[in-house]
Amino acid sequence: MRERLEALKAEALEELAQVTNQQQLNEMRIKYLGKKGPITEVLRGMGALSAEERPVIGQVANDVRAAIEAVIESKQAEYEKAETEMRLRAETIDVTLPGRPAAAGAAHPISKVIQQIEDIFIGMGYTVAEGPEVEQDYYNFEALNLPKNHPARDMQDSFYITDEILMRTHTSPVQVRTMEKKRGQVPVKIICPGRVYRRDDDDATHSHMFTQIEGLVIDRNIRMSDLKGTLLQFVQELFGKQTQIRMRPSFFPFTEPSAEVDVTCAMCGGKGCRVCKQTGWLEILGSGMVHPRVLEMAGYDPEEYSGFAFGLGVERIAMLKYDIEDIRHFYTNDLRFLKQFAHL
Ligand code: PHE
């Protein structure tokens, strides 16, 4: 029996020396140390031995088993180490590679210009008011002194949803809604930014959807000089200290008198250039003293209160400020265009 065990040991060690991978090693482990392996078989036959022989052979069997086990374990450790090394090598991070820049988004240039304009007016004590883009005919037209069939409604071709509901054509309805909410209290001092919709054919300077900011001030003794001073302050903060304004008589049904406001061209400083079509001036907004009928309809006594209002197109301001030649750039969302304004 001793010889058999020694032979087994020699055979196993020789076979183990041929082993080259984990799978073969597993097979060896089962073959020599498993329950159906030759050592177990020898041990099972020990019942036939004499009492003196039994511990001696048992010892030999254990030694053989331990020797085989030792070789298997050392091979196992070798394979595990190699495997760990391989994994570490595969997972190496090259810390010298340049980083990938995170693609951060940025606010749309129109949003940024709205913010700039809001900041200027907030600095003058205004608050920001908003209203619905789908509006009632009453707020969009009637309460602004534009009764049904008034010819001036043609100034703003509209998208109607029903006879009484339309996409607002300007942000002036927010004036009316704000005055209604204030129930005759003063001062009213708001600006209203938002999208407006008109039936226009889109081209480089027209869009059926664009952005307006409306301003409204109501109090006692509000005069045209307050309007002029406010607008001058505004344009100088927006376009620079050197900017001047001029007011030209105009017509809006909701203001009387009304004025269109021009600024000196920021591109040429008023000398005349391509942008201002050689005039030195650029029209940027409509304005006027709130019409007594509008005050009255919203619950303000025109004998006691007066106010001014103005409305401007944000796209036009942005185009002038950043020399953008086509309004459609704002809506086509070409990243090459938008990225130029990410830093504003
Ligand atoms: N709501 C006018 C427009 O869209 C602009 C405006 C506002 C004019 C306030 C005067 C006063 O054309």
Boltz pocket constraint, residues with backbone or C-beta under 6 A from the ligand:
constraints:
  - pocket:
      binder: B
      contacts: [[A, 169], [A, 170], [A, 171], [A, 172], [A, 214], [A, 215], [A, 252], [A, 255], [A, 286], [A, 287], [A, 288], [A, 309], [A, 310], [A, 311], [A, 312]]
      max_distance: 6.0
